[in-house]
Amino acid sequence: MSSKLRALAQSSMFRYIIRRLLYMIPVAIGISIIAFITMYAAGNPLNLIRIGKPNINQQELNALSAYYGLDKPIPIQYLNWVVNILHLNFGKSIYGGGSVNSKIGPEILPTAELQILSLLIAFAISIPIAVHSARKPYSKEDLTVTSFSLFGVSMPTFWLGLILIIIFSFDLGWLPSAGAKGTAVFLWWGNPVLDIIAHFILPVIVLVYVSLAQNIRLIRANMLEVLRSDYILAAKASGLSDRKIVYSYALRNAITPAVTFLAIALGGMLGGAPMTEYVFSWPGLGRQYVTSTLGLDFPVIMAITMLITVMTLIANLVMDILYVYIDPRVRIR
């Protein structure tokens, strides 16, 4: 009997994954259309080139138009762009003329390292803090945590980054203010490994604080609701320890919104935290996104947008599957 139930559960999960994958296709297409239309709404790239190079002649503009495929009808341009994306070819950058792949490829890993480390630290720290706060509602500890979270959610990340740079880099001189690693001439703390750690500290603190504040608010709010549930009161009446009730029963039901937030954050990981990376001159996709936006480098902007879209859809699919195992109330058919 158990083998039949297991086979039925596997079949239901397989159908669920297929449905989610089919749902992702129109979403990705819709976002790609919006991104492409937005590019044209901002202006013709050739006009932008003409502004930057007022002495360029018409023959050169025609050559650039053919080079970027701008001489074709807009629907054909869109189809060509989608086909190139499916072949992992994101086109050519307007500034420099090189491929977008070579421009954003080396920046994926630094962004992934910074984002994954920050998200995992924030998620690990937020759970015990939120649980402790929810178990003592409206106490001094709870009010402190709530104020801390409210300040973190409301505060601009670039402002916190600048404050940390002024204090720990310029005033105290303890930590580097920019980049992902030092030069061969000067390494922080005299060691290549310690130098990398030193460059991670300030941007990680900024990203962890912002994510931590959001996670704490979500988990605390749901823990307060779950701890008042009838099954929690029944578990207390049966003599189970508070630790087992909180972490084995209540937390599984309260953590789902935080997992949703984590899925969104993981999905946007490749885009990075643009202002944080820009403030710390971190060599990642976030800084490249800001730089390309300021320079109106549309192919790079669209490429990063599509990477964020795909990663968000994949991350949400993974989290939807994990919901089945995390939250006992979730069932699939």
Sequence and secondary structure as in RCSB ss.txt:
>XXXX:A:sequence
MSSKLRALAQSSMFRYIIRRLLYMIPVAIGISIIAFITMYAAGNPLNLIRIGKPNINQQELNALSAYYGLDKPIP
IQYLNWVVNILHLNFGKSIYGGGSVNSKIGPEILPTAELQILSLLIAFAISIPIAVHSARKPYSKEDLTVTSFSL
FGVSMPTFWLGLILIIIFSFDLGWLPSAGAKGTAVFLWWGNPVLDIIAHFILPVIVLVYVSLAQNIRLIRANMLE
VLRSDYILAAKASGLSDRKIVYSYALRNAITPAVTFLAIALGGMLGGAPMTEYVFSWPGLGRQYVTSTLGLDFPV
IMAITMLITVMTLIANLVMDILYVYIDPRVRIR
>XXXX:A:secstr
 HHHHHHHHHHHHHHHHHHHHHHHHHHHHHHHHHHHHHHHHT  HHHHHHHH TT  HHHHHHHHHHHTTTS HH
HHHHHHHHHHHTT   B TTTS BHHHHHHHHHHHHHHHHHHHHHHHHHHHHHHHHHHHHSTTSHHHHHHHHHHH
HHHHS HHHHHHHHIIIIIIIS  S SSSSS  SS  GGGSHHHHHHHHHHHHHHHHHHHHHHHHHHHHHHHHHH
HTTSHHHHHHHHTT  HHHIIIIIIHHHHSHHHHHHHHHHHHTGGG  HHHHHHTT SSHHHHHHHHHHTT HHH
HHHHHHHHHHHHHHHHHHHHHHHHHH TT    
